[in-house]
């Protein structure tokens, strides 16, 4: 038996969206939950701040009060292809841009309201025993959920290193003022500008609705380090309307892409969100994956009678819910290694509403590629290749 602190049913390491969702789900299943984070909330977290409706659906299912309340809906998206083609259309369901300082604090508050105990603590060491898991020799739990981000301590303790080059991106984000008098961009439009230089890479501008936009640039790491000056130069080039001198809170962050995921866990220990490399390889979106995987992990780990099988239960649940989507997104990411494929996708999306919707669902939700979309992309790619100089992407 362990002397000292009482044993909790579930210890969640990391109180971001994945950890907060896990804590809420475990509490709803009746577990005693300890939620650990090294930071005091509210705290900033570098991110694009985009909240897809799919994430809000998951949180509504956990009875979380609307975490996007007070923020204006973003109703349309404009995407620029690597060689300049564009498509712009209204989103089937609006998205939101909510700074993580606000969004994460709201989820933590919901977890505490659900009965989770929040404790400020930096986890440095994990020891797994037959009957429980010890964190830093002072916290004992029947099950542990590692939701501690891209540099996850829990992931390392399970023997899994970080994502390798080709499956890891580096991005920088900041907040730019939007002047309605001079800015001609639609204040309710997200902008994504892809580029063949350094591919895969893109810049973004996501309006918040408070006179600012979250702007940034991200690029997949491929064998050479990326400097801060490089990221900022590319941001300025792709978003020429952004005055870097007026951008605040510029911070860089790593994005472990879902194309190379570690095992979901082992025995009493599971991983969720960024710790499981659940970042969409097309868009860098991770909030939906985070809250969904967190909710599934919390439910799988909650029952003390089955805590020793938490990883097995979680693996099955995650496979049922996201398995097909993750396979299709991996295939799509492999195909999109050629910028011409993205050029063709943008062109097809401009001609077929169904293709546009499929791209959105695949990029921010749990959509599938589908044979109809695959055929249209193939036709568009062939047209592009055979048309030579006669081919013109939409929007040019």
N, C-alpha and C positions, 0 to 999 in steps of 0.2 A: 504494500500500500504506500501511497505517496503522503508524506507529512507536509504540513504547511498549508498552502492555499487549497481551497475546495476545488474539486474537478468540475469543469463546465462541460456541457454536452458538445458545444461547437465553439471553437475559437476561430475568428475570421481575421486574417492578417491583411490589413489594407482596407481603408474605409472609403475608397473611391466608388464609382458606380457599381462595379462588380461586387465589391465587398459589402456595400450597403444593401444591395439587392439580395445577396446571400444571407445577410443577417436577418432581413425582413422575412424571407422565405422560410428560414429555419425557425424563427419565432412563430410564424403562422402555423408551423407544424408542431409547435409545442416545446421546442428545444430551449434550453438555457444557453444564451449566446453572449460571448464576450467579443466585442469589436475593437480591434487594435489598430492604431495608426501613429506614425511618428510625428505627424503634424497636428496642429490645433486648427479646428475649422471655425470660420471659413478660411480657406487657403487657395492660392492660385495653382493652376495646373496647365502647362502648355498644351494646347489642343486647338483644333479648328472650331470647337464649340458647337458644331452642327448636331442638332437633335432631330433624328428622323422620327416620323410617326410610329414606326415599328417599336422603337424604344419606349415611347409613351404608352403603347398598347401593353407591353410587358409590365410596366410600372402600374398601370391602371389595374391590371390583374392582381397586383400585390396590394391594392387599395392605397397606393401612395397618392397624396394630394397632388394635383397637377403641377409638376416641377417646371413647366414652361409658362405658368401663369404670369401675366403682366408683360410678356414679350410678344411682339408682333409676328404673325405668321409670315413665312417666306414662301411665296406661292409659285415661283417659277425658277427655272435653271437655264443658264446659257453655258454651253460647253464649246470650247475651241479645240479643234483637232491639232495634232502635232505640226501639220503643214498648213494650218490656217483656216480650214473649213469650220463652219459654226452650225450649231443647232440651238434653238431657244424655244422652250415650250412651257406651258403651265404644268406644274406637278399634279399628279392625280390626288395627292393628299399633301397639305402644306407641311413644311419643315419649320424648325425654329433655330435661332442662334442664341444660346444662353451661356454666358460666361461660366466657366467651371467653378469660379469662386462662388457663384450663386447656386448652380445646379447641384454640385456635390454637397454643399452645406444643406440644401433642402432634402437630399436623400439621406444624409446622416441623421438629420432631425427626424425623418420618418422612421428610421431604424430605431432610434432611441424611443420614439413614441410607441413603437411596437413592442418595446420591452427589452431591447438589446442594451447591454452595458457597454458604454464607450470608455475606452481607456487610452490615454496617450502613452505609447510605448514603442520603442524601436526594437523589432525582433532581429536578433543577430544569429541565433543558433536554434536548431530544432533536432530533437532526439525522438525517434519513433520506437516505442516499446510494444510488446504484444497487446497490452491492455489499454494503452493511452499514448498521447503525444506530449512531450515536454518542450516548452518554448523558453529558452534562456534559463532553464532550471527553476523557474518560479511560476510558470503558468502551465497548468495541466488540463488537457482536453481529450475527450473521447474521439473527436474528429477535428481536423484542421482544414480550413479553406485558405489557400494562398491566392490572394487577390492583390498582391503587392507590386503590380506593375512590371514594366519592361526589365527592371533590374531585380526581379523577385528573389528574395532570400530563400523562400520556400522552394522555389524551382531549383535553385542551386543545391539545396540540401537533399533534394531527391536525385541529384546526380546529373542534372541537365544544364548544359551551358547555354549561352545566348544564341540567338539566330545567327547563322553565318552570312557573309556577303551574298547579295542576290536575294536574300529573304529578310533584309533589314533595311529600313529607310531612315533618313535623318531629315527633320523638318524644322523650320523656324516660323514662329508666329508672333504677331503683334496686333495692336489696335490702332486703326487709322481713322481720323475724323472724316466724316462725310458732310460736305457742304451742299445742301439742297439747291443753292443758287447757282452753283457752278458744276456740280457733278451730274452728268447726264445719265448715269446708270439708274436703272429701275431700283428704287429702294426696297422692293420686295423680291429681288432677283439674286440668286446665288450665281457666282461666276467661277468656272473652272477653266483654266488655260493650260492645256498640255503642251509639251514641247519635245521635239526630236532630240534636242541637245541634252546630253546626259540622260537620255531615256532609260527607264521610266521616270518621269518627273513632271510636276505640274505646280502651278500657282493657284491660289484661290482668294476669293473675296466674298465673305458671308456677312450680309448686313444684320446688325443686332436690333435696330429699330430705335436706338437711343442717340442717334447722331454719330455712331461709330460703326465700323465694320471690322471683323476679324479677318486679317490678311496674312498670307503666309506662302511659303514655298517648300516643297519636299522632293527628295530624290532618293532612289534606291542606291544603296552602297554597293559598289562593284570594284573592289580591289584597291581603291585609293581613298584616303581620308577627305572629307569635305570640310572646308573651313567656313567660319561664320561669314567672312567677307564674300565667299563664293555664293552662299545661300542668299545673302542680301543683294548681291549684284543680279542674280537671276530673278529675284522677287521684283526688283526695280525694272528690269527689262520686260518681264511678262505682264506687269501691272503698271504701265507708264503713268497712270493717273495718280499713283500713290507717291506722296512725298515722304521719303524715309525719315526726313528730319522731324516730321510730325507724328511718326509712329511710336507708340509707347509700349512698354512691357514686352520687348522682344526677347523671346526665350526659345532655345532649341530643345528638341526632344527626339528620342528614338522611337521607331514604330516597328515592332516585331510582326512581320506579316504572316498571315494564316497559311501561306504556302509551305511553311516548315514549322510544324507544331510538335512539341514534345508529347509524350504520353499524358493523359489527363490527370494522372496521379497514381498512387499506389496505396492499397489498403485504406487506412484512415485519413489519408491526406489527398486533397484534390486541388487543382489549379483552375482559375477562372480569369476571364478578361485578358488583359495584356500579358499576364504571367503565363497564359497558355498560348501566347502568340495569336490571339484572336483579333487581328487587325485586317480589314478588308484590303486585298492587294490592289484593287482598282482605285479606291477613293481614300484610303487611310482611315476610313470610318471605323470606330471601335466602340462607341457608346451602346449601340444596339446589341452587339456581341457581348459586351460587358454585362449589361443588366440581364440578358437572357441566360448567359452561362452562369452568372452569379445566382440567379433564381433557381436554376436546375441544380447547382451545386449545393445550395442551402437545403433544398428539399431532400437531396440524396443523403446528406450528412446528418439530418436532424434526429433520426430515430436512434437512440442509444443502443437498442438491441441489434441494429444492423450497422453500427458505426464502423466495424472492421471491414465492411464491404462497401463503404461509401464510394470508392473509386469505381468499382464494378457497376454499381447502380447509376452513378453519374455518367459513366461512359455510354451506357445503353440509352439513357435519356438524351444525351447530347447527340448521339448518332441518329436517333429517331427525329429529333427536332431540326438539326442542322446538317446532317451527314450529306444529303444530296446537294444541298446548296454549296457546302464547302468543296465538294468534288467539282462542281461546275465552275466555281470561282477559281479554283486552281487550274483547271483546263483553260479557262478564259485568260488567266494571267499568263499561262505558257504561250498561248496564241498571240497575245498582245505584246510579246517581246519585240515584235516588228511594229514600228510606228504606223506603217501602212494599214495594219489591221484596225487600229484606232481611227485612222482617217476614214476607212470604210464604214466603221461602226457609226461614226458621227454622220456620215452621209446617209446611211440607211435610216438612222433615227430621224433625220430631217424629212425623209420620204414616207416613213411608216410610223404612225403613232404607237403601234404595238412594240416596235423595236425600241423606241424611246423609253416606254414604260418598263420594258424588260431590263434595259441597261440600268435604270434607276433602282429597280428591285434587286438586281444583282449587286449593285454598288453600295446600297445603304440598308438593305434588308436581308431577306432570306430567299430571294428569287432564284429561279432556275433559268438556264440558258434557253432551252427549248429548241426543237427541230426547226420550227418556222423561222425563228430569229437567226439560227445558224445558217439556214439556206439563204436568207436575205443578205446576211453578212458575206457569205461566199460569193453571191452574185455581184454585190457591190465591189468586193475586193477584185474580182476578175475584171469587172468593168474598168476599175481604176487602172489595173495593170495593162489591159489591152488598149485603153483609150489614150494612153500616153498624154501628150500635151492637150488633146481635145477634152480631157476630163477636167471638170471644175467642181470642187466640193461646194455644197450649199453654203450660202452666206458670203461668197466671194464675188 
